[in-house]
Amino acid sequence: MQEVFIKQYRNGKKLFLSARGVTPHSIPEALEFTLEQTLDENSLPWPPAANSEGSVL
């Protein structure tokens, strides 16, 4: 499953770069999160943003 996860990240990156026309350096080459984090619905790869009232968006 890990191999498929990495392969699909690379495929998704190629599709995004092609659709948006941005440079390849705009997106990390390697994953910044693990398969386990991706499958965990309570895990976020970055802290959630808060709005002006302090509520999480």
C-alpha positions as a LaTeX table, in Angstrom:
\begin{tabular}{lrrr}
\hline
Residue & $x$ (\AA) & $y$ (\AA) & $z$ (\AA) \\
\hline
Met1 & 0.00 & 0.00 & 0.00 \\
Gln2 & 2.93 & 2.34 & 0.74 \\
Glu3 & 4.28 & 1.94 & $-2.80$ \\
Val4 & 0.88 & 2.79 & $-4.32$ \\
Phe5 & 0.59 & 5.81 & $-2.02$ \\
Ile6 & 3.96 & 7.20 & $-3.16$ \\
Lys7 & 3.21 & 6.45 & $-6.83$ \\
Gln8 & $-0.14$ & 8.23 & $-6.65$ \\
Tyr9 & 1.44 & 11.25 & $-4.94$ \\
Arg10 & 3.85 & 11.52 & $-7.88$ \\
Asn11 & 1.01 & 11.07 & $-10.40$ \\
Gly12 & $-1.10$ & 13.69 & $-8.63$ \\
Lys13 & 1.83 & 16.09 & $-8.55$ \\
Lys14 & 2.35 & 15.69 & $-12.32$ \\
Leu15 & $-1.35$ & 16.26 & $-13.01$ \\
Phe16 & $-1.46$ & 19.34 & $-10.78$ \\
Leu17 & 1.67 & 20.86 & $-12.32$ \\
Ser18 & 0.32 & 20.24 & $-15.81$ \\
Ala19 & $-3.10$ & 21.73 & $-15.01$ \\
Arg20 & $-1.74$ & 24.78 & $-13.18$ \\
Gly21 & 1.39 & 25.44 & $-15.21$ \\
Val22 & 3.53 & 26.02 & $-12.12$ \\
Thr23 & 7.17 & 25.05 & $-11.66$ \\
Pro24 & 7.98 & 21.60 & $-10.27$ \\
His25 & 9.75 & 23.24 & $-7.35$ \\
Ser26 & 6.40 & 24.60 & $-6.13$ \\
Ile27 & 5.45 & 21.19 & $-4.73$ \\
Pro28 & 7.70 & 19.05 & $-2.52$ \\
Glu29 & 9.35 & 16.12 & $-4.30$ \\
Ala30 & 8.92 & 13.87 & $-1.28$ \\
Leu31 & 5.80 & 13.44 & 0.80 \\
Glu32 & 5.58 & 15.64 & 3.89 \\
Phe33 & 3.20 & 13.22 & 5.63 \\
Thr34 & 2.95 & 9.48 & 6.09 \\
Leu35 & 0.39 & 7.03 & 4.80 \\
Glu36 & $-0.80$ & 6.54 & 8.36 \\
Gln37 & $-1.35$ & 10.30 & 8.80 \\
Thr38 & $-3.27$ & 10.42 & 5.54 \\
Leu39 & $-5.56$ & 7.60 & 6.61 \\
Asp40 & $-6.12$ & 9.15 & 10.07 \\
Glu41 & $-9.17$ & 11.42 & 9.79 \\
Asn42 & $-8.00$ & 13.36 & 12.87 \\
Ser43 & $-4.54$ & 14.11 & 11.46 \\
Leu44 & $-3.76$ & 17.30 & 9.56 \\
Pro45 & $-0.43$ & 17.91 & 7.79 \\
Trp46 & $-0.47$ & 21.52 & 9.11 \\
Pro47 & $-2.15$ & 23.32 & 12.00 \\
Pro48 & $-5.72$ & 24.39 & 11.15 \\
Ala49 & $-6.16$ & 28.10 & 10.41 \\
Ala50 & $-8.28$ & 30.19 & 12.75 \\
Asn51 & $-10.64$ & 32.92 & 11.61 \\
Ser52 & $-10.78$ & 36.38 & 13.20 \\
Glu53 & $-13.07$ & 35.08 & 15.99 \\
Gly54 & $-10.55$ & 32.36 & 16.87 \\
Ser55 & $-12.65$ & 29.52 & 15.46 \\
Val56 & $-10.93$ & 26.88 & 13.40 \\
Leu57 & $-11.84$ & 27.14 & 9.72 \\
\hline
\end{tabular}
